[in-house]
Amino acid sequence: MYREVSNKAATTRKRRRHVSVSGMLTMLGVSRSGYVAWLKRVPSHQQHRKQAVQLKIRNIYNASKQNYGAPKIAKELRKTGDMISARTVGKYMKDMGIRAQWVKPYVVTTKDSDFSHALQNILQQDFNPERPNAVWCSDITYIWTADGFVYLTSVMDLFSRKIIAWNVTTTMQVSCVVDTINKAKARRTLDQPLVIHSDRGSAYVSREYIRATKNMQRSYSKKAFPWDNACIESFHSLIKREWLNRFRIRDYRHAYTLVFEYLETFYNTVRIHSHCDYMSPDEYEKLYQQCQKKDALRAS
């Protein structure tokens, strides 16, 4: 009840309106003595702490592009010394009227090729390699725009779940996949065996793709079995749910800008991932490199 009085008083102050306090108190059933006591009340230490934590929650929430829910925000708070449970963060977020802004994606099923040769599944749903550049996976997804569909091709390193190469195109030609694979090869050091996994879409069984991946072990999902490529499928669902589906995307240029912003300024660099022990993919890979250098120094 007192909160309602406070809200109405704040609103009238902002709008510079004069209201009768007595009339408001009568309407709300609040005594004048109770109202005066409320005005003189000094916030307790616990209330000050709650307000400080709520401010941190809002900052973390906004920095995550409004994507983090209570569990991840609690993890981030603990990193800075605030020992708080996800349940308490959830209560505070509810009081603040904020929640993770997930939007259900529009689902389109890609057409599988009729490639009849035997294609091996080397990966066998082993999604946890012990080093970077041991297993990559790739896939194509549709992005709806007012100007027609565009297509996002991605290559993920399964070690860190980092998207190491991506491409947004207006067509779904083989060259789009090959260009993305070549970008990934140019950005990474490939001095050890590498498995690259994909579905059996026509682009991934083409001669051009086979040439582009000639020094890699090609692995393919079973037909009509998306769980074999679950990590990249999950990422494409994630980028739509967390980001793209918030916008009415106008055209190719708008889609490209949105994908760039999500991947290069958030997903790879900032967004914490449970697989990465609540670090970003970039941080996870840097930690691996630091550990490798320490091990090399000990061995020398």
Phi and psi restraints in degrees (value plus and minus 20) as a CYANA .aco file:
   2 TYR   PHI     -83.4   -43.4
   2 TYR   PSI     -54.8   -14.8
   3 ARG   PHI     -83.2   -43.2
   3 ARG   PSI     -58.8   -18.8
   4 GLU   PHI     -84.2   -44.2
   4 GLU   PSI     -61.5   -21.5
   5 VAL   PHI     -81.0   -41.0
   5 VAL   PSI     -64.9   -24.9
   6 SER   PHI     -80.4   -40.4
   6 SER   PSI     -64.5   -24.5
   7 ASN   PHI     -83.2   -43.2
   7 ASN   PSI     -63.2   -23.2
   8 LYS   PHI     -86.8   -46.8
   8 LYS   PSI     -58.5   -18.5
   9 ALA   PHI     -85.5   -45.5
   9 ALA   PSI     -62.7   -22.7
  10 ALA   PHI     -82.8   -42.8
  10 ALA   PSI     -60.8   -20.8
  11 THR   PHI     -83.5   -43.5
  11 THR   PSI     -63.5   -23.5
  12 THR   PHI     -87.1   -47.1
  12 THR   PSI     -54.6   -14.6
  13 ARG   PHI     -83.7   -43.7
  13 ARG   PSI     -62.5   -22.5
  14 LYS   PHI     -83.0   -43.0
  14 LYS   PSI     -59.1   -19.1
  15 ARG   PHI    -108.0   -68.0
  15 ARG   PSI     -19.2    20.8
  16 ARG   PHI      37.0    77.0
  16 ARG   PSI      22.0    62.0
  17 ARG   PHI    -122.6   -82.6
  17 ARG   PSI     129.1   169.1
  18 HIS   PHI    -120.1   -80.1
  18 HIS   PSI     105.9   145.9
  19 VAL   PHI    -146.4  -106.4
  19 VAL   PSI     139.4   179.4
  20 SER   PHI    -105.8   -65.8
  20 SER   PSI      94.5   134.5
  21 VAL   PHI     -83.0   -43.0
  21 VAL   PSI     -62.4   -22.4
  22 SER   PHI     -79.4   -39.4
  22 SER   PSI     -61.9   -21.9
  23 GLY   PHI     -84.1   -44.1
  23 GLY   PSI     -61.9   -21.9
  24 MET   PHI     -83.9   -43.9
  24 MET   PSI     -63.9   -23.9
  25 LEU   PHI     -84.4   -44.4
  25 LEU   PSI     -59.6   -19.6
  26 THR   PHI     -84.0   -44.0
  26 THR   PSI     -63.9   -23.9
  27 MET   PHI     -83.5   -43.5
  27 MET   PSI     -57.3   -17.3
  28 LEU   PHI    -110.3   -70.3
  28 LEU   PSI     -27.1    12.9
  29 GLY   PHI      54.1    94.1
  29 GLY   PSI      13.5    53.5
  30 VAL   PHI    -130.0   -90.0
  30 VAL   PSI     116.2   156.2
  31 SER   PHI     -96.0   -56.0
  31 SER   PSI     132.2   172.2
  32 ARG   PHI     -84.6   -44.6
  32 ARG   PSI     -58.3   -18.3
  33 SER   PHI     -84.4   -44.4
  33 SER   PSI     -58.6   -18.6
  34 GLY   PHI     -85.8   -45.8
  34 GLY   PSI     -58.1   -18.1
  35 TYR   PHI     -85.6   -45.6
  35 TYR   PSI     -63.5   -23.5
  36 VAL   PHI     -84.4   -44.4
  36 VAL   PSI     -59.9   -19.9
  37 ALA   PHI     -83.0   -43.0
  37 ALA   PSI     -57.7   -17.7
  38 TRP   PHI     -86.4   -46.4
  38 TRP   PSI     -59.6   -19.6
  39 LEU   PHI     -83.4   -43.4
  39 LEU   PSI     -54.1   -14.1
  40 LYS   PHI    -108.8   -68.8
  40 LYS   PSI     -26.5    13.5
  41 ARG   PHI     -87.1   -47.1
  41 ARG   PSI     113.3   153.3
  42 VAL   PHI    -117.2   -77.2
  42 VAL   PSI     109.2   149.2
  43 PRO   PHI     -77.1   -37.1
  43 PRO   PSI     118.6   158.6
  44 SER   PHI     -95.5   -55.5
  44 SER   PSI     148.6   188.6
  45 HIS   PHI     -79.1   -39.1
  45 HIS   PSI     -59.4   -19.4
  46 GLN   PHI     -84.4   -44.4
  46 GLN   PSI     -59.4   -19.4
  47 GLN   PHI     -86.9   -46.9
  47 GLN   PSI     -59.6   -19.6
  48 HIS   PHI     -81.1   -41.1
  48 HIS   PSI     -62.9   -22.9
  49 ARG   PHI     -84.7   -44.7
  49 ARG   PSI     -62.0   -22.0
  50 LYS   PHI     -81.1   -41.1
  50 LYS   PSI     -63.8   -23.8
  51 GLN   PHI     -83.7   -43.7
  51 GLN   PSI     -58.4   -18.4
  52 ALA   PHI     -85.5   -45.5
  52 ALA   PSI     -62.0   -22.0
  53 VAL   PHI     -86.9   -46.9
  53 VAL   PSI     -59.9   -19.9
  54 GLN   PHI     -82.7   -42.7
  54 GLN   PSI     -56.2   -16.2
  55 LEU   PHI     -84.3   -44.3
  55 LEU   PSI     -63.1   -23.1
  56 LYS   PHI     -82.7   -42.7
  56 LYS   PSI     -61.3   -21.3
  57 ILE   PHI     -79.4   -39.4
  57 ILE   PSI     -66.1   -26.1
  58 ARG   PHI     -84.2   -44.2
  58 ARG   PSI     -59.2   -19.2
  59 ASN   PHI     -84.4   -44.4
  59 ASN   PSI     -63.9   -23.9
  60 ILE   PHI     -85.5   -45.5
  60 ILE   PSI     -62.3   -22.3
  61 TYR   PHI     -80.0   -40.0
  61 TYR   PSI     -67.1   -27.1
  62 ASN   PHI     -88.4   -48.4
  62 ASN   PSI     -57.9   -17.9
  63 ALA   PHI     -85.1   -45.1
  63 ALA   PSI     -45.3    -5.3
  64 SER   PHI    -108.1   -68.1
  64 SER   PSI      -7.6    32.4
  65 LYS   PHI      41.0    81.0
  65 LYS   PSI      14.5    54.5
  66 GLN   PHI      42.8    82.8
  66 GLN   PSI       7.7    47.7
  67 ASN   PHI    -118.7   -78.7
  67 ASN   PSI     -46.3    -6.3
  68 TYR   PHI     -95.2   -55.2
  68 TYR   PSI     116.3   156.3
  69 GLY   PHI    -115.6   -75.6
  69 GLY   PSI    -191.0  -151.0
  70 ALA   PHI     -77.9   -37.9
  70 ALA   PSI     -64.2   -24.2
  71 PRO   PHI     -79.3   -39.3
  71 PRO   PSI     -64.4   -24.4
  72 LYS   PHI     -94.0   -54.0
  72 LYS   PSI     -56.1   -16.1
  73 ILE   PHI     -84.8   -44.8
  73 ILE   PSI     -59.7   -19.7
  74 ALA   PHI     -81.2   -41.2
  74 ALA   PSI     -60.7   -20.7
  75 LYS   PHI     -80.5   -40.5
  75 LYS   PSI     -64.1   -24.1
  76 GLU   PHI     -85.8   -45.8
  76 GLU   PSI     -58.9   -18.9
  77 LEU   PHI     -84.4   -44.4
  77 LEU   PSI     -58.6   -18.6
  78 ARG   PHI     -85.9   -45.9
  78 ARG   PSI     -49.6    -9.6
  79 LYS   PHI     -82.7   -42.7
  79 LYS   PSI     -48.2    -8.2
  80 THR   PHI    -120.9   -80.9
  80 THR   PSI      -8.1    31.9
  81 GLY   PHI      76.9   116.9
  81 GLY   PSI     -20.1    19.9
  82 ASP   PHI    -106.7   -66.7
  82 ASP   PSI      86.1   126.1
  83 MET   PHI    -102.4   -62.4
  83 MET   PSI      80.9   120.9
  84 ILE   PHI    -164.1  -124.1
  84 ILE   PSI     124.6   164.6
  85 SER   PHI    -106.8   -66.8
  85 SER   PSI     136.8   176.8
  86 ALA   PHI     -82.1   -42.1
  86 ALA   PSI     -52.0   -12.0
  87 ARG   PHI     -84.2   -44.2
  87 ARG   PSI     -63.5   -23.5
  88 THR   PHI     -85.8   -45.8
  88 THR   PSI     -61.3   -21.3
  89 VAL   PHI     -79.8   -39.8
  89 VAL   PSI     -61.4   -21.4
  90 GLY   PHI     -80.7   -40.7
  90 GLY   PSI     -60.8   -20.8
  91 LYS   PHI     -84.3   -44.3
  91 LYS   PSI     -64.3   -24.3
  92 TYR   PHI     -83.3   -43.3
  92 TYR   PSI     -61.8   -21.8
  93 MET   PHI     -83.3   -43.3
  93 MET   PSI     -59.1   -19.1
  94 LYS   PHI     -83.3   -43.3
  94 LYS   PSI     -63.0   -23.0
  95 ASP   PHI     -81.3   -41.3
  95 ASP   PSI     -54.5   -14.5
  96 MET   PHI    -103.4   -63.4
  96 MET   PSI     -30.6     9.4
  97 GLY   PHI      54.5    94.5
  97 GLY   PSI      11.7    51.7
  98 ILE   PHI    -143.4  -103.4
  98 ILE   PSI     132.0   172.0
  99 ARG   PHI    -177.1  -137.1
  99 ARG   PSI     144.5   184.5
 100 ALA   PHI     -79.9   -39.9
 100 ALA   PSI     108.5   148.5
 101 GLN   PHI    -109.2   -69.2
 101 GLN   PSI      50.6    90.6
 102 TRP   PHI    -112.7   -72.7
 102 TRP   PSI     115.4   155.4
 103 VAL   PHI    -140.6  -100.6
 103 VAL   PSI     109.2   149.2
 104 LYS   PHI     -80.0   -40.0
 104 LYS   PSI     108.7   148.7
 105 PRO   PHI     -94.3   -54.3
 105 PRO   PSI     132.5   172.5
 106 TYR   PHI     -99.5   -59.5
 106 TYR   PSI     102.3   142.3
 107 VAL   PHI    -116.6   -76.6
 107 VAL   PSI     106.3   146.3
 108 VAL   PHI    -147.1  -107.1
 108 VAL   PSI     113.1   153.1
 109 THR   PHI    -112.2   -72.2
 109 THR   PSI     107.4   147.4
 110 THR   PHI     -93.6   -53.6
 110 THR   PSI     129.4   169.4
 111 LYS   PHI    -102.6   -62.6
 111 LYS   PSI     104.5   144.5
 112 ASP   PHI     -99.8   -59.8
 112 ASP   PSI     129.9   169.9
 113 SER   PHI     -97.5   -57.5
 113 SER   PSI     142.6   182.6
 114 ASP   PHI    -117.7   -77.7
 114 ASP   PSI       8.1    48.1
 115 PHE   PHI     -80.3   -40.3
 115 PHE   PSI      99.0   139.0
 116 SER   PHI    -116.1   -76.1
 116 SER   PSI     -27.4    12.6
 117 HIS   PHI     -91.5   -51.5
 117 HIS   PSI     140.0   180.0
 118 ALA   PHI     -93.0   -53.0
 118 ALA   PSI     100.5   140.5
 119 LEU   PHI    -134.6   -94.6
 119 LEU   PSI     103.4   143.4
 120 GLN   PHI    -100.5   -60.5
 120 GLN   PSI     124.5   164.5
 121 ASN   PHI    -122.7   -82.7
 121 ASN   PSI      70.8   110.8
 122 ILE   PHI     -94.0   -54.0
 122 ILE   PSI     -55.0   -15.0
 123 LEU   PHI     -85.8   -45.8
 123 LEU   PSI     -64.0   -24.0
 124 GLN   PHI      32.4    72.4
 124 GLN   PSI      22.5    62.5
 125 GLN   PHI      39.5    79.5
 125 GLN   PSI       6.2    46.2
 126 ASP   PHI    -110.1   -70.1
 126 ASP   PSI      72.5   112.5
 127 PHE   PHI    -115.0   -75.0
 127 PHE   PSI      -4.4    35.6
 128 ASN   PHI    -149.8  -109.8
 128 ASN   PSI      48.9    88.9
 129 PRO   PHI     -85.7   -45.7
 129 PRO   PSI     139.1   179.1
 130 GLU   PHI    -110.4   -70.4
 130 GLU   PSI     -24.7    15.3
 131 ARG   PHI    -171.0  -131.0
 131 ARG   PSI     140.9   180.9
 132 PRO   PHI     -86.2   -46.2
 132 PRO   PSI     136.4   176.4
 133 ASN   PHI      39.7    79.7
 133 ASN   PSI      11.4    51.4
 134 ALA   PHI    -119.5   -79.5
 134 ALA   PSI     -60.4   -20.4
 135 VAL   PHI    -159.8  -119.8
 135 VAL   PSI     104.4   144.4
 136 TRP   PHI    -129.9   -89.9
 136 TRP   PSI     135.5   175.5
 137 CYS   PHI    -156.6  -116.6
 137 CYS   PSI     134.1   174.1
 138 SER   PHI    -162.3  -122.3
 138 SER   PSI     132.4   172.4
 139 ASP   PHI    -182.8  -142.8
 139 ASP   PSI     146.4   186.4
 140 ILE   PHI    -141.0  -101.0
 140 ILE   PSI     120.0   160.0
 141 THR   PHI    -154.4  -114.4
 141 THR   PSI     136.6   176.6
 142 TYR   PHI    -107.0   -67.0
 142 TYR   PSI     125.0   165.0
 143 ILE   PHI    -146.8  -106.8
 143 ILE   PSI     102.0   142.0
 144 TRP   PHI     -98.5   -58.5
 144 TRP   PSI     115.8   155.8
 145 THR   PHI    -152.7  -112.7
 145 THR   PSI     143.5   183.5
 146 ALA   PHI     -84.7   -44.7
 146 ALA   PSI     -39.2     0.8
 147 ASP   PHI    -117.3   -77.3
 147 ASP   PSI     -14.0    26.0
 148 GLY   PHI      95.2   135.2
 148 GLY   PSI     149.6   189.6
 149 PHE   PHI     -89.5   -49.5
 149 PHE   PSI     124.2   164.2
 150 VAL   PHI    -141.7  -101.7
 150 VAL   PSI     151.4   191.4
 151 TYR   PHI    -150.7  -110.7
 151 TYR   PSI     111.1   151.1
 152 LEU   PHI    -126.0   -86.0
 152 LEU   PSI      98.8   138.8
 153 THR   PHI    -125.2   -85.2
 153 THR   PSI     110.3   150.3
 154 SER   PHI    -149.9  -109.9
 154 SER   PSI     130.0   170.0
 155 VAL   PHI    -144.5  -104.5
 155 VAL   PSI     104.0   144.0
 156 MET   PHI    -134.0   -94.0
 156 MET   PSI     118.5   158.5
 157 ASP   PHI    -108.7   -68.7
 157 ASP   PSI      97.3   137.3
 158 LEU   PHI     -87.5   -47.5
 158 LEU   PSI     -41.0    -1.0
 159 PHE   PHI     -79.7   -39.7
 159 PHE   PSI     -66.8   -26.8
 160 SER   PHI    -134.2   -94.2
 160 SER   PSI     -23.8    16.2
 161 ARG   PHI      44.2    84.2
 161 ARG   PSI       1.4    41.4
 162 LYS   PHI     -99.0   -59.0
 162 LYS   PSI     118.4   158.4
 163 ILE   PHI    -105.0   -65.0
 163 ILE   PSI      85.3   125.3
 164 ILE   PHI    -109.1   -69.1
 164 ILE   PSI     -35.2     4.8
 165 ALA   PHI    -177.9  -137.9
 165 ALA   PSI     126.3   166.3
 166 TRP   PHI    -173.3  -133.3
 166 TRP   PSI     142.1   182.1
 167 ASN   PHI    -175.0  -135.0
 167 ASN   PSI     112.1   152.1
 168 VAL   PHI    -130.0   -90.0
 168 VAL   PSI     105.4   145.4
 169 THR   PHI    -154.2  -114.2
 169 THR   PSI     141.9   181.9
 170 THR   PHI    -110.6   -70.6
 170 THR   PSI     -30.5     9.5
 171 THR   PHI    -148.8  -108.8
 171 THR   PSI     146.2   186.2
 172 MET   PHI    -135.2   -95.2
 172 MET   PSI      37.8    77.8
 173 GLN   PHI    -107.6   -67.6
 173 GLN   PSI     143.9   183.9
 174 VAL   PHI     -79.7   -39.7
 174 VAL   PSI     -55.8   -15.8
 175 SER   PHI     -80.3   -40.3
 175 SER   PSI     -50.0   -10.0
 176 CYS   PHI     -84.7   -44.7
 176 CYS   PSI     -62.0   -22.0
 177 VAL   PHI     -88.8   -48.8
 177 VAL   PSI     -64.9   -24.9
 178 VAL   PHI     -81.8   -41.8
 178 VAL   PSI     -62.7   -22.7
 179 ASP   PHI     -80.3   -40.3
 179 ASP   PSI     -60.0   -20.0
 180 THR   PHI     -87.8   -47.8
 180 THR   PSI     -60.9   -20.9
 181 ILE   PHI     -81.8   -41.8
 181 ILE   PSI     -62.4   -22.4
 182 ASN   PHI     -85.8   -45.8
 182 ASN   PSI     -55.6   -15.6
 183 LYS   PHI     -81.5   -41.5
 183 LYS   PSI     -64.2   -24.2
 184 ALA   PHI     -82.8   -42.8
 184 ALA   PSI     -62.7   -22.7
 185 LYS   PHI     -83.3   -43.3
 185 LYS   PSI     -56.8   -16.8
 186 ALA   PHI     -91.8   -51.8
 186 ALA   PSI     -45.2    -5.2
 187 ARG   PHI    -113.4   -73.4
 187 ARG   PSI     -32.3     7.7
 188 ARG   PHI    -142.9  -102.9
 188 ARG   PSI     135.8   175.8
 189 THR   PHI    -113.7   -73.7
 189 THR   PSI      95.6   135.6
 190 LEU   PHI    -128.5   -88.5
 190 LEU   PSI      59.2    99.2
 191 ASP   PHI    -130.4   -90.4
 191 ASP   PSI     -13.7    26.3
 192 GLN   PHI    -154.6  -114.6
 192 GLN   PSI     144.6   184.6
 193 PRO   PHI     -76.1   -36.1
 193 PRO   PSI     121.1   161.1
 194 LEU   PHI    -154.1  -114.1
 194 LEU   PSI     110.9   150.9
 195 VAL   PHI    -121.3   -81.3
 195 VAL   PSI     113.7   153.7
 196 ILE   PHI    -138.8   -98.8
 196 ILE   PSI     104.4   144.4
 197 HIS   PHI    -132.0   -92.0
 197 HIS   PSI     124.1   164.1
 198 SER   PHI    -175.7  -135.7
 198 SER   PSI     157.2   197.2
 199 ASP   PHI    -103.8   -63.8
 199 ASP   PSI    -190.5  -150.5
 200 ARG   PHI    -119.9   -79.9
 200 ARG   PSI       4.5    44.5
 201 GLY   PHI     -76.8   -36.8
 201 GLY   PSI     134.4   174.4
 202 SER   PHI     -78.0   -38.0
 202 SER   PSI     -54.1   -14.1
 203 ALA   PHI     -84.7   -44.7
 203 ALA   PSI     -50.9   -10.9
 204 TYR   PHI    -109.3   -69.3
 204 TYR   PSI     -22.6    17.4
 205 VAL   PHI    -137.8   -97.8
 205 VAL   PSI     -10.5    29.5
 206 SER   PHI     -95.2   -55.2
 206 SER   PSI     141.5   181.5
 207 ARG   PHI     -83.8   -43.8
 207 ARG   PSI     -58.6   -18.6
 208 GLU   PHI     -82.4   -42.4
 208 GLU   PSI     -61.8   -21.8
 209 TYR   PHI     -85.8   -45.8
 209 TYR   PSI     -62.5   -22.5
 210 ILE   PHI     -82.1   -42.1
 210 ILE   PSI     -58.5   -18.5
 211 ARG   PHI     -86.3   -46.3
 211 ARG   PSI     -61.8   -21.8
 212 ALA   PHI     -86.4   -46.4
 212 ALA   PSI     -44.1    -4.1
 213 THR   PHI    -134.3   -94.3
 213 THR   PSI       8.0    48.0
 214 LYS   PHI     -83.1   -43.1
 214 LYS   PSI     -47.8    -7.8
 215 ASN   PHI    -116.1   -76.1
 215 ASN   PSI      -8.2    31.8
 216 MET   PHI    -135.5   -95.5
 216 MET   PSI     140.4   180.4
 217 GLN   PHI    -111.5   -71.5
 217 GLN   PSI      95.7   135.7
 218 ARG   PHI    -104.4   -64.4
 218 ARG   PSI     112.2   152.2
 219 SER   PHI    -146.4  -106.4
 219 SER   PSI     121.8   161.8
 220 TYR   PHI    -150.2  -110.2
 220 TYR   PSI     122.4   162.4
 221 SER   PHI     -88.0   -48.0
 221 SER   PSI     135.1   175.1
 222 LYS   PHI     -86.2   -46.2
 222 LYS   PSI     131.0   171.0
 223 LYS   PHI     -81.3   -41.3
 223 LYS   PSI     113.9   153.9
 224 ALA   PHI      38.2    78.2
 224 ALA   PSI      15.7    55.7
 225 PHE   PHI    -155.4  -115.4
 225 PHE   PSI      59.5    99.5
 226 PRO   PHI     -85.8   -45.8
 226 PRO   PSI     -37.5     2.5
 227 TRP   PHI     -82.9   -42.9
 227 TRP   PSI     -43.9    -3.9
 228 ASP   PHI     -86.6   -46.6
 228 ASP   PSI     -41.7    -1.7
 229 ASN   PHI    -142.3  -102.3
 229 ASN   PSI      19.8    59.8
 230 ALA   PHI     -81.8   -41.8
 230 ALA   PSI     -55.9   -15.9
 231 CYS   PHI     -86.4   -46.4
 231 CYS   PSI     -67.2   -27.2
 232 ILE   PHI     -93.6   -53.6
 232 ILE   PSI     -53.4   -13.4
 233 GLU   PHI     -82.2   -42.2
 233 GLU   PSI     -62.3   -22.3
 234 SER   PHI     -84.3   -44.3
 234 SER   PSI     -59.9   -19.9
 235 PHE   PHI     -82.5   -42.5
 235 PHE   PSI     -64.5   -24.5
 236 HIS   PHI     -84.8   -44.8
 236 HIS   PSI     -53.8   -13.8
 237 SER   PHI     -86.8   -46.8
 237 SER   PSI     -59.3   -19.3
 238 LEU   PHI     -84.3   -44.3
 238 LEU   PSI     -67.0   -27.0
 239 ILE   PHI     -84.2   -44.2
 239 ILE   PSI     -51.5   -11.5
 240 LYS   PHI     -94.8   -54.8
 240 LYS   PSI     -65.8   -25.8
 241 ARG   PHI     -86.6   -46.6
 241 ARG   PSI     -61.8   -21.8
 242 GLU   PHI    -104.6   -64.6
 242 GLU   PSI     -43.3    -3.3
 243 TRP   PHI    -158.6  -118.6
 243 TRP   PSI     -83.4   -43.4
 244 LEU   PHI     -82.8   -42.8
 244 LEU   PSI     -56.9   -16.9
 245 ASN   PHI     -94.0   -54.0
 245 ASN   PSI     -21.3    18.7
 246 ARG   PHI    -100.0   -60.0
 246 ARG   PSI     -36.8     3.2
 247 PHE   PHI    -134.0   -94.0
 247 PHE   PSI     130.4   170.4
 248 ARG   PHI    -111.0   -71.0
 248 ARG   PSI      76.5   116.5
 249 ILE   PHI     -95.3   -55.3
 249 ILE   PSI     106.6   146.6
 250 ARG   PHI     -98.9   -58.9
 250 ARG   PSI     -68.9   -28.9
 251 ASP   PHI    -181.1  -141.1
 251 ASP   PSI    -191.4  -151.4
 252 TYR   PHI     -76.5   -36.5
 252 TYR   PSI     -68.1   -28.1
 253 ARG   PHI     -80.7   -40.7
 253 ARG   PSI     -61.9   -21.9
 254 HIS   PHI     -84.7   -44.7
 254 HIS   PSI     -63.1   -23.1
 255 ALA   PHI     -82.8   -42.8
 255 ALA   PSI     -63.8   -23.8
 256 TYR   PHI     -80.4   -40.4
 256 TYR   PSI     -65.0   -25.0
 257 THR   PHI     -81.6   -41.6
 257 THR   PSI     -62.4   -22.4
 258 LEU   PHI     -86.2   -46.2
 258 LEU   PSI     -62.5   -22.5
 259 VAL   PHI     -84.3   -44.3
 259 VAL   PSI     -63.6   -23.6
 260 PHE   PHI     -78.4   -38.4
 260 PHE   PSI     -67.7   -27.7
 261 GLU   PHI     -81.7   -41.7
 261 GLU   PSI     -62.9   -22.9
 262 TYR   PHI     -87.9   -47.9
 262 TYR   PSI     -66.4   -26.4
 263 LEU   PHI     -95.3   -55.3
 263 LEU   PSI     -68.5   -28.5
 264 GLU   PHI    -106.2   -66.2
 264 GLU   PSI     -42.0    -2.0
 265 THR   PHI    -132.4   -92.4
 265 THR   PSI     -22.4    17.6
 266 PHE   PHI    -158.8  -118.8
 266 PHE   PSI     -85.4   -45.4
 267 TYR   PHI     -80.3   -40.3
 267 TYR   PSI     -73.8   -33.8
 268 ASN   PHI     -93.6   -53.6
 268 ASN   PSI     -51.6   -11.6
 269 THR   PHI    -124.0   -84.0
 269 THR   PSI     -48.8    -8.8
 270 VAL   PHI    -144.0  -104.0
 270 VAL   PSI     -63.0   -23.0
 271 ARG   PHI     -83.5   -43.5
 271 ARG   PSI     102.1   142.1
 272 ILE   PHI     -97.2   -57.2
 272 ILE   PSI     128.5   168.5
 273 HIS   PHI    -152.3  -112.3
 273 HIS   PSI     112.4   152.4
 274 SER   PHI     -79.9   -39.9
 274 SER   PSI     -55.2   -15.2
 275 HIS   PHI     -82.0   -42.0
 275 HIS   PSI     -52.2   -12.2
 276 CYS   PHI    -114.2   -74.2
 276 CYS   PSI       5.8    45.8
 277 ASP   PHI      35.7    75.7
 277 ASP   PSI      21.3    61.3
 278 TYR   PHI      39.5    79.5
 278 TYR   PSI      22.0    62.0
 279 MET   PHI    -138.7   -98.7
 279 MET   PSI     145.5   185.5
 280 SER   PHI     -96.6   -56.6
 280 SER   PSI     140.7   180.7
 281 PRO   PHI     -75.2   -35.2
 281 PRO   PSI     -61.1   -21.1
 282 ASP   PHI     -82.5   -42.5
 282 ASP   PSI     -65.2   -25.2
 283 GLU   PHI     -84.1   -44.1
 283 GLU   PSI     -58.4   -18.4
 284 TYR   PHI     -84.2   -44.2
 284 TYR   PSI     -62.3   -22.3
 285 GLU   PHI     -89.6   -49.6
 285 GLU   PSI     -57.4   -17.4
 286 LYS   PHI     -83.8   -43.8
 286 LYS   PSI     -59.9   -19.9
 287 LEU   PHI     -83.2   -43.2
 287 LEU   PSI     -60.4   -20.4
 288 TYR   PHI     -81.6   -41.6
 288 TYR   PSI     -65.0   -25.0
 289 GLN   PHI     -83.1   -43.1
 289 GLN   PSI     -60.0   -20.0
 290 GLN   PHI     -83.3   -43.3
 290 GLN   PSI     -61.4   -21.4
 291 CYS   PHI     -85.4   -45.4
 291 CYS   PSI     -58.4   -18.4
 292 GLN   PHI     -83.9   -43.9
 292 GLN   PSI     -60.4   -20.4
 293 LYS   PHI     -85.6   -45.6
 293 LYS   PSI     -60.5   -20.5
 294 LYS   PHI     -83.7   -43.7
 294 LYS   PSI     -62.3   -22.3
 295 ASP   PHI     -83.6   -43.6
 295 ASP   PSI     -57.8   -17.8
 296 ALA   PHI     -86.8   -46.8
 296 ALA   PSI     -58.6   -18.6
 297 LEU   PHI     -85.9   -45.9
 297 LEU   PSI     -58.6   -18.6
 298 ARG   PHI     -86.1   -46.1
 298 ARG   PSI     -57.1   -17.1
 299 ALA   PHI     -95.0   -55.0
 299 ALA   PSI     -42.6    -2.6
